[in-house]
Amino acid sequence: SYQTNYLKRIGFSDTAADALDSNNPSMDDLQRFLRCHLMAIPFENMDQHEHPAHEGTPLIPRRKKLPSLDVFQSLNKIVNRNRGGFCFELNFSFNWLLSSLGYNTRIALADVSCNQIVPAHVVILVEDLMDVPVLVDVGFGTPGVCNVPLPIQFNASKEDLHGDKFEFKRDDGTDRFDTALYRTRISMPDVEEPMYRFCVTDNMEMTAAEFRDGLDRVLTTSPTFNEKRLCVLSNSRGHTTLGRDYIKWVEKGSV
């Protein structure tokens, strides 16, 4: 099944996967799934680019079948083809996995940096683990993603396993969004930057028009996705980024 193979893809043995059948949803297991996912499945946009021939390796053309909002297309890519993906693919798939394991989840549109012309990100909100929703996000690729679940509690920062700090604040800049997530990187302790804003009550369908508009922007006009080849994979101390002609290792915020 997709669930069994997905768990194997993120590092669970058959025995460990079988043991989950007797587990009720919990923050501890959510943390485990989140970290395993980030360390096994990269954020990447390789299908959107042509890869030139080099030293005996043939040219790889841009794929005709680009990412979509079809979660089973994303599951096939990630689970069966051992690939990664970008925000819609990764968070739709992770949301599917959590739901299949009994977690009560919702998906929400997010506006990266709180200033996108067309919001083009998605986050997962998990209910019933605390007295507030808990945000998880496996699809915020660069410059690295938060590797701990974040209870949506205002004006209370939480530190992730790499030393970055995250804090939710109320956002009244638009009618569409009401909550913003800010990050203070360990490498820039005096700079608080907005990651994205979202609506804490969103409960959207994967085929929602706003997601279709966001996907269209990602595939056509977003410079991050159309001008850069990216593959970002987390590890226990930071993350590794593979670009067009470079590899960058980031550890505790330092390159």
N, C-alpha and C positions, 0 to 999 in steps of 0.2 A: 504494500500500500504506500501511497505518498507519505503518510505519517511516519511509518517505519523507516522508509528510505531517507526521509528528511532528517530524522533523528540520527541516523547513521552518518549522514552528510555533515552534521555539526559535531560529530565525535562520540555519540552514544553507542555503546555496545548493545548487542541484542538483549543481554541480561538487564542492563541499565534502562533500556527502552521499555522492556516488559514491566519493570518495577514501577514505572510511572503510572500504570493502570490503577494502582492502589493509592496513588497520591491525590489529595485534594489540591486545587490551585493554591499556591503560596508565594509570598515574596521571595523566599529563598530559592524556590525552583525557577521563578521568573528571572531572577538574577543569573542563575545558572544557564538558562536557555539564551538569555541576551548575550552573555559573555562568550558562550560557545559559538553562537551564530556569528558574532563579530570577528572571531578568530579563525573561522573556517570559510566564510563566504565573503568575497571582496565586493566593495562598491566599484563598479566599472562600467565604462561606456564604449567598449571595444567594437560593438556591432555598428556603431554610428560612424566609423572611420575606415578608410582604406589603409592597409598596412603594407608599405613598400617592400619589394624584394630586397634581401640583404644576405650576403655571404652564403648563397646556396639555398636560402629559404625563399620560396616563391611568393609573389604578391598575393595578399589576401584582400579581396575587394570588400567594399561596404556591403553589409548584408541587405538583401531585399526585404526580409521579414524583420522589421524593426520592433522594439518594445511596444507593448500594448497594455491595455487595462484588463486583459484576460488573465485572471490569476492562475489558471491551469497552464497557459502558455509560459508564464513566469515559473511555475513549479517545475515544469518539464525542463526548462533551461537551467534552473538552479540545482534541482535534485538529480535529474537523469543525465544532464550534460555536464555536471560539475562546473558550472559557470557562476558568475556573480550577476550583478545588475545594478540599476540605479534606484532612486527612492521609491517610485511606484512599484517596481518589481519586488524589491526587497521587503518593503513594509507590507504590501498586500500579501506576500507569501508568508511572512512571519506572523501576520495577523491570522492567516488561515491555520497555521500550525498551532498557535495558542488556542484558537477556537476549537480545533479538533481535540485538544487536550483538556477541554472543559473550562477554559478561561472566558469570562464575560468581557468582550472587547468591543470597542467602537473605533472607527477611523475618522480622522479630522483633516480638513484642508489646512495647510500652513503656508505662511508668507515669509520666505527666507529674508533675513536682514531687516524685516518689517518694512520693505520698500519695493517689492516686486511689482512691476506693471501688471503682470498676470501671475497670481500665486501658483507655485508649481512644486509644492512639496506635500507630503502626507505623513501624519504621525498616528501612533496607536495609543488609545486610552483604555486602560484596564480597570474594570470596576470590581467591587466586592472584596478586595484584598485589604483595604484600609477604609477609613471614613471619608476619604477623598479619592478621586480618580488618580491613577498612576500612569505617567507617560513613559513609553519606551519607543526607541527610534533606532532601527538598524540601517537606515538609508541616508544618513547625513554624511556624505563621503569625505568631504575635505573642509577643513584641515583635521579630520578625525571626528569621532562621534562619542557621545556620552555612553559609558559602559556600565552604568548602574540605572535601575529603575528610579524614576523621579516622581514622588508623590507631589501633587499639585497643591502646595502650601505656599502662601504668599509671604514674601520678605523673610524667608528662611533658606539659607544657602545649603547645598549639599555637594560634597566633594566626590569625584569619581576616583577610580582606581589608579588613574594617571596623575592626579593632583589638580585637575581643573575643577573650578567651582561653578555651580549652576544655581540660578535663582529665578523664580517666577514673580512677575509683577503684573498688576492690572494694566490693561491697555485700552485706552478710549480714543485712539486715533482714527478708528473707522467704525461703521456700524456692523461690519462683518466679523470682526475679531474682538475678543475681550481679554485675552491673556497673552503675555509675552515671556519667552524664556531668554535669559541673559547668561552669558558665560564669561568667566574671568580665567584666562589661561595661566597655567603655572609659570609660563615663560614671560608673561606680561601682567604681573600681579596688580598693577595700578590701572588697568584698562578693562572696563566692563563693556562687552559688545553684545548687541542683540543677535541671537541666533535665528529666531523666527517668532511669529505670533500666530495664534489659532483661536478657535472658539471652543471653550471647554465643554460645551453641551452638544457639539457636532456628533451626529450619528449617520454618516453618509454611506450611500451605496457606492460600490467600486466603479459603477458606470455613470456616476453623477457628471453633469455638464461641466462643473468647475474642474473636475479631474481631467476631463477630455480637453478642456482649454489649456490646463497646465501641461499635459502631455504634449500637446501641439507646440507649445512654446519651447519645451525642452528639445523637441526633435527638429525645430526649424530655426529659431532665433536666439536661443540661449548661448552666449559665448562660452560659458563654462563647459557645455556639453558638445558644442559643434566646433570649437576651435582647439580644444584640448583633448588628448587621449589620456584617460585616467584609470588607474587600477589601485585601489587603496585597501590594505588588509591590516586589521588590528593585531597586536600581539600583547604579551603580558606587560610590556614596558612602554608601549606607544603604538606606532603604526609605521608601515612601509608604503611608500607611494611610488608606483611605476608610471612614468610619463612617456612622451614620444621618444626621447633620447636620454633619459636620466632615471636613476633610482635614488630615492631620498629616504633615509631612515630617521625617524623622529622618536626620541626617547625622553619622557618626562618634559615634553615641550621644547627640547633642544634638538637641532639637526646635527 
